[in-house]
Amino acid sequence: MRLLIAYALSAVLFICNDATAFSTQSLSNKHARQPTTQLMMTQHISRRRLMISTISSISASAGLSQSALAAPPLSAEEADNFQARLERGLRSKPARVLRQRMNIDFAVLLMRSSYNAVDELDIVAMDQFQKDFFLIRQAEYQYYSDSIGAGAMQQGDLADPNYFDFISFAQYATISREIVNPPAVFEEQQPVEVGEGQPQKFDAVVVRRDPAIKNSDLPRIHTEIVGNAILDKLIEKFGETASAIPTIEPGSRPDAVTFLAAIKQMVNLFTLSGFAWEGGASMVQGSSIKDTQFSIIFTSPATLWSGQSLAAKKAVVINDFALKTVKAMATRAGYKVVNDFVKYKGNQEITTFSVM
């Protein structure tokens, strides 16, 4: 337990008092739980509260043990073993490019929605996720810091694109580790309310994931949850302003020009929020929208290094936040994004896709 608390305390480098303004609307109706990092503060527990019971009652009747149910926790040795060091050595070094500071609320939205999606999917005990996340950050930080150069990054400052690039990589490396064939049943340590000045206490509970969800569907569902959370917040924040994303009626299947206009404004809002130095969207129009290829180009995005590094390690889920948001837009419009691909050229992130 002391080890868990130590991991939690180490994560306070994320704390930022202004970060709560972008809590995702789609999760606002859930009971609050209190993880310890900035990205996990004022979070909302997933539907698991309705699915769990105390370990004392379930384990006694079902004979379940934590070692049998939990995904293997990451160790400090594994996070920094020979394979991990070799992988770091083969990665592209962070590009030293000029990038604008991110809007702190938007940066928190991207990180928080990704965390909340893991919680909602019930793929890993969230206390284990925090420990694994900590160990990956710890193992990766010095290498990244040395590569980016002394004084080029403010540790713990999510609005600093150099730091966001690093921490987003660490988060998605952790998610990709946890989301592959996770157990359907596992134990989780959840904090118990205690009096002021009292040591934190935890209850062990058993979490059971919805059996209707196949493991192979988890990456797609994670993408859907994150994309919808981002889109909902952009609509909430800008919907009544001149910067609003053009409204597309649900299921209306608009033509290519109409859909492109919505994508362009979404990209503008990403850029306005400091995600990239510049951003734009275009299309190569075919005989119908199904034959049209859309593209989004960001110059010096906040995920320039992390996106490349996650792709290089063949991560199951990556931090392609704009593509996730486009997928949410397309689904609401009655389309499905197909043939999507994200590549990097110089200091540009180039995303191409079609819809059907």
Buried (B, 14 or more C-beta within 10 A) or exposed (E): EEEBEEBBEBBEBBEBEEBEEBBBBBBEEBEEBEBBBBBBBEBBBBEBEEBBEEBEEBBEEEEBEBEEBBBEBBEEEBBBEEEBEEEBEEBEEBBEBEBBBBBBBBBBBBBBBBBBBBBBBBBBBBBBBBBBBBBBBBBBBEBBBEBBEEEEBEEBBBBBBBBBBBBBBBBBBBBBBBBBEBBBBBBBBBBEEEEEEEEBEBEBBBBBBEEEBEBEEBBEBBBBBBBBBBBBBBBEBBEEEEEBBBEBEEEBBBEBEBBBBBBBBBBBBBBBBBBBBEBBBEBEBEEEBEEBBBBBBBBBBBBBBBBBBBBEBEBBBBBBBBBBBBBBBBBBBBBEBEEBEBEBEEBBBBBBBBBE
